């Protein structure tokens, strides 16, 4: 699904005619690139594509002082239909993305250095904790300043809770790893159930 297109069409539908820079600023203020997977850098290219497809139309060009001229876009009837389709797909989506860590933990731990794995997991936990704290602070600030509505705030809370769930899982795994005896660590003969070759 093209999330940049969904964000841009939704923004034009809810805010009325805007130029690309205004749409980009709304995306940046909400930090949708990080929590929503929207490619903010691809916005201008997407606007040109949507204009070519008749989903949006340029209604005027504005220039303030020495700033570059900016094209103001509005959503068309076709764009509203596309938005409705994208919105329905988003609500029906139950995709779970690839999980490199899960694959590594399940299939690729033989011979892994225990201290290195513990350090990697601690660093990964720290990132999730920092992102959760940042999302919480950003959500509260953006809501207080009126940059987002309650639905957008609830969605940011969803992202925060996802990060906090990862933190809790990392804490559980760290406890498991602390209790795991050395002979049960992947790669040892006891853990694999195979005897080491003594010949």
N, C-alpha and C positions, 0 to 999 in steps of 0.2 A: 504494500500500500504506500502511496506517495503522501507522506505525512506533511511535507512542506506545502504541497498543494492543498491538503485538508486545512492546515493552519491559515494559509493565505486566503482561501475562499471563505472560510469561517469568519476571519477578521473583516473582510470586505462586507460580508453579509450583516455582521453585527454593528460595525462602526460606520458604514457608508463609504463613499469614495475616499481613497487615501492614495498617497504616492508610496513607492517602494520603500523609501527610507522610514516612513511612519510605520509601515507594517514590520519592517526589520526591528525598529526600536521596541515595538510592542512584544515581539518575539524575544528580544534581548532582556527586556525588563522582567518578563516572566521566566526567563532562563529555560525556555522550552527546548532548546538544543540539547541540554544536558538530560533533563528528566523525560522529555517527550520524543527524543530521537529525530527531531526536525532538523534538517540541514539548512540552517540559517544562511550559510554562505552560498547556497544554491538558489536563494529566493529570487534574485533578479532574472536569472535564466528561466526559472519556473514561471515568472510573470510573463516573460516574452512568449514562452510556449503556450500558456493559457490564452494569451491574447490571440495568437495564431489559430488556436482551436475554437475561438469564439466564446470562451468561458468568462472572460473579462474584456472590457473595452477601455481604451484610453479616452478620457473625456476632456482633458485639457492638459496643458503644460504650465507649470508654475516656476518662477524664478525669483528668489529673494536676494537682493544685493548681488554679491559676487559668487554666491553659491551656484553650483551647477543647476541647470534646468531639470525639473523633476516632473515626470509624467504621473498624472492622477488617474487611477483606475477605478472602475465600478464593476460590480458583478452583473452578468447578464442572466437572462432566463435560463439559458443552457448551463451557465455556471451554477445556478441554484439547484438545478437537477443533479449536476455532478456532485455538488456539496451534499445533497441528500443521500446519494449513493455511497459516497465516501464515509459519511457519518454512520450510515447503517452498517457498512463493513467494519468500521471501527468498533461499534457496539457488539457486533457478532464475533469479533476476533477474540480468540482464546489462545493465541500463539504463545508458545514457550520457546524462547530462543535457544541457540546452541549453548552448551554448558561445558566449556573447556576444563574447568576445575573438576567437575563431576567425572569426566572421562579420565582425567589424570589420576584422581583418587581411586577410581575403580579398576583401571587397567594398567597404569604406568608407574606404580610405586616401587616395584622391584628394584632394589639397588639405590633408591633415593636416600640422600643424606638426611637423617632425622633432624639435625639442628637447622639445616638449610630450609627444610619443609616448614618447621616451626616458625622460623624467621619470616618466610614468605607469607604464611597464614597470619602472623601478627601484623605485618605491613598491610595486608589486604583488609583485615579487620579495622585498622586505623583509618583507612580510606573510607570505608562504609560508614564508620562513626562520624567522621568529619562531614561527609556529604549529608547524612541525616540531620546533623546539627545545623548545617548551612541551609538546607531546605526548610527546616522549621523556622529559622530566623527570617529567611527571605519571605516565606509564606505570611508570617505575621506582619512584616513590614509592608509588603505589597498590598495586603488586605487593609491595613490601617491607612495607607496612603491612597487607597481607592484605585490602584492600578489593576487589580483583579477582582472578580466577583467571587461569591461563595462556592460556586461549582469549581472554578479554577483553583481556589484554595483547598477544596476537598481533594482535588486531584493531586496537588502538591503534597498533601498529607499522605495520600496513598503511596507516593514515591518515598516519603520519609519513613513510613511504616515498613516498606519493603527493605529499605536499608537497615532499619533497626532489627528486622527479622534475620538478616544476614549477620549482623553483629551478634545476636543471640546464638545463632548456629555456630559461628566461629568460637564463641565462648564454650559451647558444649563440646565441640571438637577438640579444643585445647585441653579441656578436662579429660577427655578420652585419651588423648595422646600422652598426657602426663601419667595416667594410670597404666598405659600399655607397657608391659615389660619389654626389655630389649630383644629377647628371643622371639617375641610376637611381632616385631617390626618387619614389614615386607622385605623379603630378601634373605632373612635368616632361615636356616634349615627347618626350624620348628614352625615358622609361619607358613612356609610353602608346603610343608608336609613331605618334603623330599630330603633325603640324606645328602650331605655334601660328598662329593667325589673325593675319596681318600687315596686313589691310586696315583 
